[in-house]
């Protein structure tokens, strides 16, 4: 994807500082800001939730009490 001169609309090379067609100055591109902090916070929360779920003790099965033996009279 090529850049275009805002003054004349000519195609610009990626590293151009001036337009080769009209000589207009090309403003430098601002670096894209990454949203790394929100992504890292989200991943930390997901990991903590998974860890809490994995460490949750399973409910113990309640065994029925032994049946009382009846003695015939």
TORLOTOR-871531 format. One record per atom (N, C-alpha, C): z negated, y negated, x. Coordinates in steps of 0.02 Angstrom, whole numbers, plus 50000, padded with zeros to 5 digits. Example, Ala and Ser with C-alpha at 12.3 -4.5 7.8 and 13.67 -1.06 7.14 Angstrom:
TORLOTOR-871531
496105028450660/496105022550615/496105016550660/496465011250642/496435005350684/496064999850645/
end
This chain:
TORLOTOR-871531
500005005950043/500005000050000/500004993850045/500514989650038/500564983850081/500224977750050/500054973150092/499754966850070/500304961850055/500164957150011/500644951849995/500354945050012/500774940650035/500574933750049/500444930249983/499884926749979/499714923249918/500134916849909/500404914349964/500804908249961/501524909649939/501844914749970/502554915949955/502704922749925/502224927349927/502314933949898/502664938949944/502774937050007/503104941450054/502634947150074/502924952750093/502534958450115/502234957050184/501604958950194/501254957650256/501064964150291/501094964250357/500814969950393/500054970150384/499764975950394/499044976850382/498604972250424/498784971050487/498364967150531/498604959950540/499014957450494/499294950650501/498764945350491/498794940050533/498354934350525/498724928450494/499394928550501/499824923450469/500414927050438/500704923950387/501284926850353/501904926050397/502284931350409/502884930750451/503434926850415/503414926250349/503944922850312/503814915250307/503194913350288/503064906250277/502554903250326/502214907350364/501734904850413/501044903250384/500934904950321/500284903550290/499754908150321/499154905450327/498604909350356/498374914650306/498264920650331/498034926150289/497284926850299/496884926250246/496164927050254/495994934250273/495494935150316/495304942050335/495024945750275/495144952250274/494874956450220/494134957450230/493764956750176/493044958050179/492934965650180/492474967950222/492344975150223/492034977350157/492234983250135/491964985850072/491244987850082/490834985750035/490124987450038/490034994250004/489704998550038/489575005050008/488905004849972/488855008649921/488235008949883/487855015249905/487675015249968/487345021149996/486625021749974/486275016249968/485565016549950/485455019449880/485815017249828/485715020349763/485905027749762/486425029549799/486625036549803/486085040649837/485795038149891/485265041649926/484645042349883/484475037149846/483895037449801/484005042649746/484605042749717/484765047649665/484715054749692/484985055949751/484965062649781/484245064649796/483835060049819/483135061549832/482765063549768/482905060049714/482595061649650/482815068549627/483455070049633/483705076649613/483375082149654/483315081149719/482995086149763/482265087149744/481915081749730/481205082249711/481115085949645/481555084649597/481515088049533/481645095549541/482155097149581/482305104249593/481725107649629/481435104249678/480875107149715/480275108149669/480135103349626/479565104049580/479685109849532/480295110749510/480455116349465/480385123049501/480605123249564/480575129549602/479855131449619/479405126549628/478715127949647/478265129049587/478535128249527/478125129049466/477935136349459/477275137749452/477075144749445/477315147549378/477515153849381/477725157049319/477115158949279/477165158749213/476585160749172/476455168149181/475825169749188/475645176749198/475675180449131/475925186449135/475965190449074/475265192849055/475105192048993/474445194248969/474515201448947/474135205748981/474165212748964/473685214048905/473905218248859/473465219648803/472855223548826/472305222348793/471685225848810/471775233248794/471465237548834/471535244748820/471235246248752/471575250648718/471345252448651/470715256548658/470235255148614/469605258848616/469735265848588/469495270648625/469605277548601/469115278948544/469385281948495/468945283648438/468725290848446/468095291848433/467815298548438/467755301348367/468005307348358/467965310448291/467255312548277/467005311448216/466305313448201/466225320848189/
end
